[in-house]
Amino acid sequence: MTAPDTDIHAVAFFLADHAVVESGKAYVNGGFWNRLNFPSFPAPAFFSIVAVIEVPWRAYHSKHKFAISIDDADANSLPARFEGEFQVGAAPDMKVGDPTMMPVSINVNGMPFERPGDYSFILRVDGTEIARWGVRIVQVVAPGVPAGRSGDPNSIPPLPE
């Protein structure tokens, strides 16, 4: 998938425990996972979204917009949306026709997932989808902790009399 007339594409698009972009490089800790486990819902999630976008020379010196949205398994969009703009040019040492790699990192702090299920993070540039990353959100019960009668894994049933 590429943006029309520019061939802008994602070299990488994934989630990480933490990431930051510094001096044109993406520094990533705990990257490339596709599952989160929570004992109960809604569950606040803390993570980073990482994209490395390759911008070809013919797309230089133009403003481009990117957006990252999140859909559930039924293609319903979550309210969280991350947007930005970028514009690149050629570095002095580049040859004619060289592309530019542009890393992007977005830190997400406490985004609530309302229920378990499959979710897709979707990266668009100039309105065109160029990458997608799937994540499964799972409800788990800690070992040795019985689930309560209500089905809430955090509730412990009363002791027998």
CORPEUR-V920348 format. One record per pair of residues at least 6 apart in sequence whose C-alpha atoms are under 8 Angstrom apart, sorted by the first residue. I is the first residue (numbers start at 1). J is the second residue. If there is no record, write none. Layout:
i=(I/I)
j=(J/J)
//
This chain:
i=(1/1/1/1/1/2/2/2/2/2/3/3/3/3/3/3/3/4/6/6/6/6/7/7/8/8/8/8/8/8/8/9/9/9/9/9/10/10/10/10/10/10/11/11/11/11/12/12/12/12/13/13/13/13/13/13/13/13/14/14/14/14/14/14/14/15/15/15/15/15/15/15/15/15/16/16/16/16/16/16/16/16/16/16/17/17/17/17/17/17/17/18/18/18/18/18/18/18/19/19/19/19/19/19/19/19/19/19/20/20/20/20/20/21/21/21/21/24/24/25/26/26/26/26/33/34/34/34/34/35/35/35/35/36/36/36/36/37/37/37/37/38/38/38/38/39/39/39/39/39/39/40/40/40/40/40/41/41/41/41/41/42/42/42/42/43/43/43/43/43/44/44/44/44/44/45/45/45/45/45/45/46/46/46/46/46/47/47/47/48/48/48/48/49/49/49/49/50/50/50/50/51/51/51/52/52/52/52/53/53/53/53/54/54/54/54/55/55/55/55/55/56/56/56/56/57/57/57/57/57/57/57/58/60/60/60/60/61/61/61/62/62/63/63/63/64/64/64/64/64/65/65/65/65/65/65/65/66/66/66/66/66/66/66/66/66/67/67/67/67/67/67/67/67/67/68/68/68/68/68/68/68/69/69/69/69/69/69/69/69/70/70/70/70/70/70/70/70/71/71/71/71/71/71/72/72/72/72/72/73/73/73/73/80/88/89/90/115/116/116/116/116/117/117/117/118/118/118/118/119/119/119/119/120/120/120/120/121/121/121/121/122/122/122/122/122/123/123/123/123/124/124/140/141/141/145/145/146/146/146/147/147/147/147/147/148/148/148/148/149/149)
j=(9/128/129/130/131/8/9/128/129/130/9/125/126/127/128/129/130/128/55/56/58/59/55/56/53/54/55/56/59/125/130/53/54/55/130/131/51/52/53/54/130/131/51/52/53/54/50/51/52/53/49/50/51/52/123/131/132/133/31/32/33/49/50/51/133/31/32/33/34/47/48/49/50/133/28/29/30/31/32/33/47/48/49/50/28/29/30/31/46/47/48/28/29/30/31/47/48/107/26/27/28/29/48/49/50/105/106/107/26/27/28/105/106/27/103/104/105/102/103/103/50/103/104/105/135/133/134/135/136/135/136/137/138/135/136/137/138/137/138/139/140/137/138/139/140/139/140/141/142/153/154/139/140/152/153/154/113/114/115/116/139/112/113/114/115/111/112/113/114/115/109/110/111/112/113/108/109/110/111/112/113/107/108/109/110/111/107/108/109/105/106/107/108/105/106/107/108/103/104/105/106/103/104/105/101/102/103/104/101/102/103/104/99/100/101/102/88/99/100/101/102/97/98/99/100/89/90/96/97/98/99/100/97/87/88/89/90/87/88/89/87/88/85/86/87/85/86/87/125/126/83/84/85/86/125/126/127/83/84/85/86/123/124/125/126/127/81/82/83/84/122/123/124/125/127/81/82/83/121/122/123/124/77/78/80/81/82/121/122/123/77/78/80/81/119/120/121/122/77/78/119/120/121/122/78/117/118/119/120/117/118/119/120/111/100/100/100/137/136/137/138/139/136/137/138/134/135/136/137/134/135/136/137/132/133/134/135/132/133/134/135/129/130/131/132/133/129/130/131/132/130/131/153/147/153/153/156/153/156/157/153/154/155/156/157/154/155/156/157/155/157)
//
